[in-house]
Amino acid sequence: MDTTESLGYLKGLLDGMDLDESKKETKIYRAMIGVLENLAEDVNDLTDGVEMMAVISRRVHEATFSYHP
């Protein structure tokens, strides 16, 4: 199970608990889930960026070392 799936599962557990939304504890749980979702999105964005940089790096490397005047 990846991070996004785990967060979905955790969110489902929280929803299934039928907690009183007016209680401080419930608000804290919801806020923590929100922070975790933001972190997961940030990690996904960083992963996408690293993968893109790897592709660019390979292309530059191939272009640089395959050039024969």
C-alpha positions in Angstrom: 0.0 0.0 0.0 1.5 3.3 -1.0 1.3 6.6 1.0 -1.8 7.9 -0.9 -3.6 4.6 -0.3 -2.6 4.5 3.3 -3.9 8.0 3.8 -7.2 7.1 2.2 -7.5 4.1 4.5 -6.7 6.3 7.5 -9.2 8.9 6.5 -11.8 6.2 6.0 -11.1 4.8 9.5 -11.5 8.3 10.9 -14.8 8.8 9.0 -16.0 5.5 10.2 -15.5 6.3 13.8 -18.4 8.7 13.7 -16.6 11.2 15.9 -18.2 14.4 17.1 -16.9 17.1 14.7 -17.2 19.8 17.4 -14.7 18.1 19.7 -11.1 19.4 19.8 -9.7 15.9 19.4 -11.7 15.3 16.1 -10.5 18.7 14.8 -6.9 17.7 15.6 -7.3 14.3 13.9 -8.7 16.0 10.8 -5.9 18.6 10.8 -3.3 15.9 11.1 -4.8 14.0 8.1 -4.7 17.3 6.2 -1.0 17.8 7.0 -0.2 14.2 6.0 -2.1 14.7 2.7 -0.1 17.8 2.0 3.1 16.1 2.8 2.2 13.1 0.5 1.4 15.5 -2.3 4.7 17.3 -1.8 6.6 14.0 -1.9 4.8 13.1 -5.1 5.7 16.4 -6.6 9.4 16.0 -5.6 9.4 12.5 -7.0 8.1 13.7 -10.3 10.7 16.4 -10.4 13.5 14.0 -9.7 12.3 11.6 -12.4 12.1 14.5 -14.8 15.6 15.6 -13.9 16.9 12.0 -14.4 15.4 12.0 -18.0 16.9 15.3 -18.8 20.3 14.3 -17.4 20.2 11.1 -19.5 19.4 13.0 -22.6 22.2 15.6 -22.0 24.6 12.8 -21.3 23.6 10.9 -24.5 23.8 14.1 -26.6 27.2 15.0 -25.1 28.9 11.6 -25.4 27.3 10.6 -28.7 28.5 13.7 -30.6 31.3 12.8 -33.0 32.4 15.7 -35.3 
